[in-house]
Amino acid sequence: MKHFLPGLFSIALFAVGCAGTPAPYQPRELDAAYMEASADYLEDNLVPLPAGWKFDRWEAADGTKLRWGLAQQGAGRAKATVLLVPGYAGTLDIYGQIFAELMAEGYDVAGLDLRGQGRSDRMLSNPEKPWVQDYGVYADDLAGFVDFLSGQVNGPLIVHGESFGGHVTLRAAGDHPDLAADGLVLIAPAVRVNTAPWPAALARSMVAMNVAAGRGEAYAPGQHDWAPWQPDITQDNPCGTNISTIHTKDAWFAHHPEMRVSSGPTNQWVLETMRSGDLLTDTSYTRRIDLPVILVTVGDDRVVETEPAAALCRDGLPHCTLIHVEEARHCLNFEAPERRTPVYRAMDGLPGVR
């Protein structure tokens, strides 16, 4: 998830209660130079989904349809199955590199597009806007899908959530103590979002005011429909430094506008993220998560706060191993492959992994 860039709340006082009827949604058009450069980027760098990968649809309790996929090594050959839960705006189509690495490590791989992302059902008339009434909805979706997937695979099932997906993974495990998983891997989980340069309390009060004013479906102040984070794809961006992978999502969105998720979230989504973070930092809640957890933090995280996640591993989760990758930024799954090696070695030590 993009952090709250400078200026997010600079127009907040003006914004509360002052917006008119939004214009009908139209995907942003990009200039020809970016379209050409991003097409070349995908041609050169995008790793395809694994051989044998199959997409399907799973229906949540409220009828929302979520896209998922699966690729397997072959009967009885895998160490375990790893279920990838992407971060904010993530779509399974761009995770070919991670799936390839996991399969090379001996794992079967699966993935789930959370509601509002990828090719899962969208929530609002502007399909780019993330919105949820309560994070318990995400938790119920994931727990229900994990229960379904556990009946489709052999051996242990590991849920691998990154950033926003890591937050949802924790909520699924906390809300559902019987979660049908054998372990959790949390990559820079968004326990608390980075609201710098604004204090978190101010950020929260402003989005809460907007929600109270009936603007929960409007963008949080300063946020907007999707645009490339870094228009120059020869440069890094705040999420990572590996030039050949860090622009994958933006390049993909340029050529697949139907799959875009906005560059910043709605007021309601921000507020519910913060409220759910309150729950995740309550040790009386997290201590009931009885699964083994590998929690990964990075040295240069500009998107989420590192310390609340690390503290959660130290004090809030009964069976947690903390891994810190000092040289990485937030999007570890799109950094250089060697930076993920400690995570894979720790996964090999999870109970039941062959």
N, C-alpha and C positions, 0 to 999 in steps of 0.2 A: 504494500500500500504506500502511495506517495505520502510523505510527511507533510505537515502543515507548513507550507513555504511562507517566508516573510510576506506579510500583507494579508494573510488569511482572514484576520479579524479587523483589518484596517477600515473596512466598510461596514462592520457589523452593526454599529449603532444606526447607520442609515438604512441597513437592510431589513431590520426587524419590522415586519408588518408593512413594508413599503413596496413589495414587488407586485407587478401586475400579472396578467395572464401570460404564461410563457408561450413563446412562439412554437408552432408545430415542430416536432423533431426532424432535423435533417442532418445526416452524417457530415462531419467536417470534410471539406475537400482540401487536398494537399497539393502543393505545387509539383510541377513535373519533375523537377530535380530530385525532390525527396522520393517520389514514386519510383523513379529509375534507380536511385541509389539503394532504396530498401528492397527492391526486387532483386538486384544483384547480391545484396547482403544475404537474403534468404537462399538464393541459389548457391552461394558459396558456403554458408554456415549452418543452415537448418538441418539438423539430424532427423531423418524420418522416424516415424513410430516403428516399433519392432516388427519383424516379420511375424505374421500370424495375429497381429493386434486386431481385435474386433470391438467395435462400438455397439452399445445397446442403450436402452432407456429403462430407467427404474422410476416407479411412481411413489412419491412420498405420501404420507398419511392424508394430506390435504389435497391430493390430486396433482400437485406440482410434479412435472416430469424432469428428471435429472439425467444427463448423459454420463455414461461411464464406459470404461474400456478395460480390456484384459489381454495379456499375452503370457503364455506359459512355456516353460522349457520342454515339458513332456512329462508323462506320468511318473511320479515318484522321484524326479531328478532335482527338484528345487529345494534349497535350504528352507525357504518360507515364501510367503507372498507378501509383497510390500504394496500397500494401498497409498498412493500419492493424493494428498489433498492440497491443491494449489493455493497460493496466496492471493491477495487482492487483485482482481481482474484476470487472474491466471486462467488459461485454457489448456486442456490436455495436449492440444496439437503442438505446443512449443516445448514439450518436455522429452523429446526423443533422446537427447543426450543423457539425461538422468536415467531414463528407462534402459538405455543401452548399457550404461555403467552397472546398474543393478543386475541386469541379466548376466553380464560378464562376471559379476560377483557370485552368481549362482542362484539368484532370486527370480521367482515369477513376479510380474508387475501388474498392477491395476491402478486405475485412477478414477476420480469422481469430479465432475464439474459442479461446484456448489450452485445453489439456486441464484439466479441473477448473473451468472458468469458462463463463459464458454458457449456451448450449445444447450445448456439447461434452460428451462423456462425463465423469462425475465419477469420483473415484478411490477413495473410501471409503464405508462405509455411511452415515455422516453426509455428505450431499452438499455441505455448506457448507465442509468442511475441505479446504484445499489440502495436497497431499502429493505428493512426488516422490522417487524413490530417488536421483536424480542429475540435475543440470541439463542434462547431456548429452542426456537424454530430450527436454526442451523444444527443445534445439538441433536434434536430429534431426527432430522434428516440423516445426519451422519451415522447415528446409532442404528437407525433402521436399516440403512444401506449396509453397514458392517455386519449386521445380523444376517442379511440376505447373502452377502458375499461369502461369509464364513461357510455357508452351505454349498458354495460353488467351487471351493478350492480345497486342496489337501495340505495338511501341515499347519504350522503356525501362521498367524496373520498379524502383520505389523502395520500400524497406521502411521504414515509419514506426513506430517502437516507442516507447511512452511508459513511463517508470518501470520496473516489472517487465518489461513488453514490450520496453523498450529493452535491458535486461540480456539477455533471451533473444535479441534480435536480434544483439547483439554475440557471444554464444556461438555462434549459428548461423554467423556469418561467420568466427569463429575456428576452430571445429571443422570447418568445411567451406569450405576456401579456394576451392573451385569454386562457391560459392553463386551461383545464377542470378539475381543482382540487379545493378543498375547504380549503386546508391547507397543509403546508409543515412541516415535522419533519426532522431536519438535525443533524445527530450524528457525532460529530467531523469532520465537513466537511473539505475536503482538499482544502481550499482556497489557502494556501501556503504550499508547502511540506517542510519538514525539511531536509536541505542539510548539517547539521552539520557533521563533524567539518569544512566544507568548506563554505566560504561566498556564499550567494545565487548568487551574481553577477558573481563569478568565475564559479560556477556550470552552470549557464545559458550560459556563453560565451563558455564553452567547448562543451556542447551539440549542441549549435548553429554552432560552427565550424565543428563538425562532420556532421551535417545535410548539411551544405554548401558544404562539401567535398563529398557528395553523400552517406553518411553512415546513413541516417535517419532510415533505417530498421535494422541497427546493434544495438546491445545492447549498452546502455550508458556505459561508461568505468567502469569496475569492476563488471558489472551485468552479469547474466548468466541464463541458463535454470533453471527450478524449482529444488530446494532442500529443505528439511525440515529446517525451521528456527532454531529450537532447536531439535537436534537429540535425546536428552534425554527427553522423554515425561513425566518424573516425575518432571521436573523443569518448571518454568514459562518461558515466552519469552518477548521480548520488547513490544509486543502488549497487554499482559494481564497477570493476576496473578491467574485466576481460572483454576487450573490444569485440571479439568474434562471437560473443554470446549475449552480452548485456543488452543489446538492442533488438533481440529476437522478438519480444512481445510487441514492441512498437512497429517493427517492420511487418509483422503478421497482421496487426490491426490495420495498417495502411491499406493492405490488399484484401482484407476480410472485414469490411465495416460492420457487417451484421454481428460480429463477435466482440465488438469493442465494449469496454467498460470505461466509464468516465475517468478523467485524470484525478478527480477528487470526489468524495462521497457527499451524500445528502445529510442534512441536519439530523434527521432521525437516525440514520446509520451511525453517524459519529456518536450521538448520545448513547445509543444502545451498546456500541463498542466500549464506551467508558463505563457504563453501568455493569456490563459483563466483566470488565476488568476489575471492578470492585469485588466481584464474586471470586475471581481467580486469585486475588491477593488476600483473600480471607482463608487462613490456614485451616479453619474448621471445615471449610468446604474441600480444599485440595487434599487434605490428609486422608480423605476417604477414597482417594484414587489408589487402588491397590495393585496397579499394573507397573511393571518396570518401565522407566522413562529415560530416554536419552535426550537431554536438552542442550541445544547448541547455541552459543552466543558468538558474536563476531566483534572484532576490535574497532571497527569504524562504522557503526550503525547509525545512519542518519534518518531512519524511518521509525524505529521503535526504541523505547528505552531499554537498555540492556540490564540495568541493575534489578528492576522488579522481576525479570525472568530468572536471573541468576539466583536471587533471593528465594524465589519459588522453589528452585531445585534444592537449595541448601536447607530450607526450613519448612517448605510446604508440601513436598511430595515425599512419601515414605521410601520410595525405591527409585531414586533419581541419580543419574550419572551426568555431571556437567562437563561439557567439552567447549573449550574456547578456541576459536580460530582467529588469532590476533590480526593476521594480514588481510582478512576479508571484509567486505562490506555486506550490507543487509541481504542481498540476493545471492546467498551462498550457492544455490543450485545453478546459478549462471556465472559463477566465478570459475577460475581454472580448476580442472578436474582434481589435481593433487590436493587441493584444499578440502576436498570432501573425503579423502582417505581415512582420517581419524574417525569419521562418522561410520563408515562401512566396517572398520575394524571393531568398533563398539557394538554395532548391530550383530556381528557374528557371535558376540557373547550373550545375546539375549536368550532367556530360557527357551528351550525347544528348538532353537535354530540348529540345523544339522550341519 
